[in-house]
Amino acid sequence: MDIEVLGTLAVREQGVSITPTAPKPRQVLALLALHADQVVPVSALIEELWAGTPPRSARTTLQTYVLQLRALIAAALDQAAARSAESGPDGDPAEGAAAAGRRTAKDVLVTLPGGYLLNSGGGTSDVREFDRLAGMGYRAMDADDFPGAARLLREALSLWSGPAFADVQGGVQLDMETRRLEETRLCALDQRIEADMRLGRHRELLAELTVLVSRYRTHENLHGQFMLALHRSGRRGEALDVYQRLRATLVRELGIEPSAALRRLQRSILMAAPENQLDSAAKAASERLVRVG
């Protein structure tokens, strides 16, 4: 099974889509796919579908959605078996079907005490691959391997084609998971930009950071990186303007001042401090907890 949730939802069993078009079964599959090979409690699925006000028939209705998903899975398995039979050894359909080692829909979408489990059969998941690559990228950063970190984190971020579950009408559970996934994406993006800056790619980052600070108007790390990239590109005045705009936004929308680390970075730029002081201020700004808007 191949699972994609970092963008539009796409779940394929042996190359055949099992993604339903109806909103409620789609929600169920999305939550199961995100937690593939783990039991998703019935209570979590009911909360996702009905947000704390489930009808009396909630469990029965959920079972109906599971049956609909199993019907899609069974159709996909049948298609895969037919393909395998056509290309069976010596053209023998029976041997071809046996060689496919097909599993049943109940083997794929498993009913267990208290919940359901989507058995990926060792297939791919873009979330798992993102976590693997991002983790390798963070370790490369810790080892000061900035070229390796930039490459790994860029590869991890390339798995995203849009917001997670972009075409799924999410409920309580999926909305929470979407926010969590977005935070992991922002952390990887922050570290990839940091790696690129350590490699001296300040001018190359300006266009990307211009877009990012407009999108995340209270994200201090991104603004600090933008300030440093502008300053090191010979645009000191613009770097100081970025700080003032961020400060005005933080005060107006959140009632807070920029962090002490970011204020130190602003003062270093204002005073045209030596590069070693700028590096120290930038590092302090990047190591604090970020505020995300």
LODREN-902031 format. One line per 2 residues: their letters; for each residue x, y, z of C-alpha. Coordinates in steps of 0.1 Angstrom, whole numbers, m for minus. Example, Ala and Ser with C-alpha at 12.3 -4.5 7.8 and 13.67 -1.06 7.14 Angstrom:
# LODREN-902031
as) 123,m45,78  137,m11,71
***
This chain:
# LODREN-902031
md) 0,0,0  12,35,m9
ie) 0,63,13  1,101,7
vl) m13,127,30  11,156,27
gt) m11,174,2  m41,157,m13
la) m51,123,1  m41,93,m20
vr) m41,57,m9  m33,29,m33
eq) m34,m8,m28  m11,m25,m52
gv) m12,5,m75  m50,9,m75
si) m67,38,m57  m89,30,m27
tp) m96,66,m19  m134,73,m16
ta) m150,104,m28  m177,106,m1
pk) m166,130,27  m172,108,57
pr) m155,76,45  m127,99,32
qv) m122,112,68  m121,77,81
la) m95,66,56  m74,97,61
ll) m72,91,99  m64,54,94
al) m38,61,67  m20,87,88
ha) m17,60,116  m12,31,92
dq) m2,m2,110  m15,12,143
vv) m49,7,159  m71,38,157
pv) m97,36,185  m134,37,176
sa) m137,66,199  m112,87,179
li) m130,79,147  m164,89,162
ee) m149,121,175  m135,129,141
lw) m168,123,123  m192,139,147
ag) m172,163,169  m185,153,204
tp) m222,150,194  m224,116,178
pr) m258,102,168  m271,70,185
sa) m263,51,154  m227,63,154
rt) m210,29,157  m233,13,131
tl) m227,42,107  m190,39,112
qt) m192,2,105  m210,11,72
yv) m181,34,62  m156,6,70
lq) m176,m18,48  m175,8,20
lr) m137,11,23  m134,m26,23
al) m154,m28,m9  m129,m4,m25
ia) m100,m24,m12  m115,m57,m25
aa) m120,m42,m59  m83,m30,m59
ld) m72,m65,m48  m92,m81,m76
qa) m76,m58,m102  m42,m66,m89
aa) m49,m104,m89  m62,m102,m125
rs) m31,m84,m136  m9,m110,m119
ae) m30,m139,m134  m25,m125,m169
sg) 13,m125,m164  15,m157,m145
pd) 43,m182,m150  40,m199,m184
gd) 8,m180,m189  m11,m201,m163
pa) m38,m179,m147  m40,m202,m117
eg) m3,m200,m110  m4,m163,m116
aa) m31,m157,m91  m12,m178,m65
aa) 20,m160,m72  2,m127,m63
gr) m1,m138,m27  m32,m117,m25
rt) m47,m107,8  m83,m100,15
ak) m99,m67,23  m103,m78,59
dv) m65,m84,60  m59,m48,48
lv) m85,m30,70  m85,m50,102
tl) m111,m50,129  m94,m53,163
pg) m107,m49,199  m115,m12,204
gy) m107,0,169  m94,m5,133
ll) m60,m9,117  m50,m2,82
ns) m23,m27,73  1,m12,48
gg) 18,m45,41  52,m28,43
gt) 43,m2,17  52,35,15
sd) 40,65,36  50,100,28
vr) 48,110,65  71,82,75
ef) 96,91,48  94,128,57
dr) 101,119,94  130,97,83
la) 147,123,61  140,152,84
gm) 155,132,113  187,125,93
gy) 188,162,84  186,173,120
ra) 214,149,129  235,163,100
md) 229,198,114  241,187,149
ad) 272,173,133  278,206,114
df) 274,188,81  255,217,65
pg) 256,205,29  242,171,39
aa) 216,188,62  204,211,34
rl) 202,182,9  183,159,33
lr) 159,185,46  152,198,10
ea) 144,162,0  121,158,30
ls) 102,190,22  98,180,m14
lw) 74,153,m3  49,181,5
sg) 26,190,m24  4,213,m3
pa) m12,214,32  m17,180,47
fa) m51,165,39  m57,194,15
dv) m88,178,0  m103,162,31
qg) m130,179,51  m114,174,85
gv) m129,171,119  m114,174,154
ql) m88,147,150  m76,156,115
dm) m75,193,122  m52,186,152
et) m30,163,131  m29,188,103
rr) m16,215,128  10,190,141
le) 22,181,107  24,217,97
et) 46,224,127  69,196,117
rl) 71,210,82  80,245,96
ca) 107,231,118  123,213,89
ld) 120,244,67  136,265,94
qr) 165,241,97  169,238,59
ie) 171,276,56  196,277,85
ad) 218,251,67  217,271,35
mr) 226,303,54  256,285,70
lg) 267,277,34  266,314,25
rh) 235,312,3  220,345,16
re) 211,361,m17  196,329,m30
ll) 173,328,0  159,363,m3
ae) 130,355,m26  119,325,m6
lt) 121,343,27  101,373,13
vl) 72,349,7  76,331,40
vs) 75,361,63  44,374,45
ry) 27,340,51  39,336,87
rt) 37,371,99  46,363,136
he) 72,336,130  103,351,146
nl) 128,326,134  119,332,97
hg) 120,370,103  154,367,120
qf) 168,346,91  153,372,66
ml) 170,400,85  204,383,85
al) 201,373,48  192,409,39
hr) 220,424,60  246,400,45
sg) 234,409,10  242,445,16
rr) 206,456,25  210,467,61
ge) 182,492,60  157,467,47
al) 168,442,74  160,468,101
dv) 126,475,84  117,438,87
yq) 123,439,124  101,470,128
rl) 73,454,108  75,422,129
ra) 75,441,161  44,461,151
tl) 26,429,142  35,411,174
vr) 24,441,196  m8,446,176
el) m19,410,173  m4,392,203
gi) 4,420,227  40,410,230
ep) 75,423,221  100,404,200
sa) 121,379,219  153,390,236
al) 174,370,211  157,388,181
rr) 162,422,198  199,414,201
lq) 201,405,165  184,438,156
rs) 209,457,177  238,439,162
il) 226,448,127  219,484,137
ma) 254,488,151  270,470,122
ap) 286,446,146  314,423,134
en) 305,390,118  313,369,148
ql) 288,389,169  262,386,142
ds) 268,349,141  264,346,178
aa) 232,367,178  217,348,149
ka) 225,314,166  208,326,198
as) 177,337,178  175,303,160
er) 178,282,191  149,297,211
lv) 113,285,208  96,300,178
rv) 63,318,177  41,306,148
g) 13,327,135
***
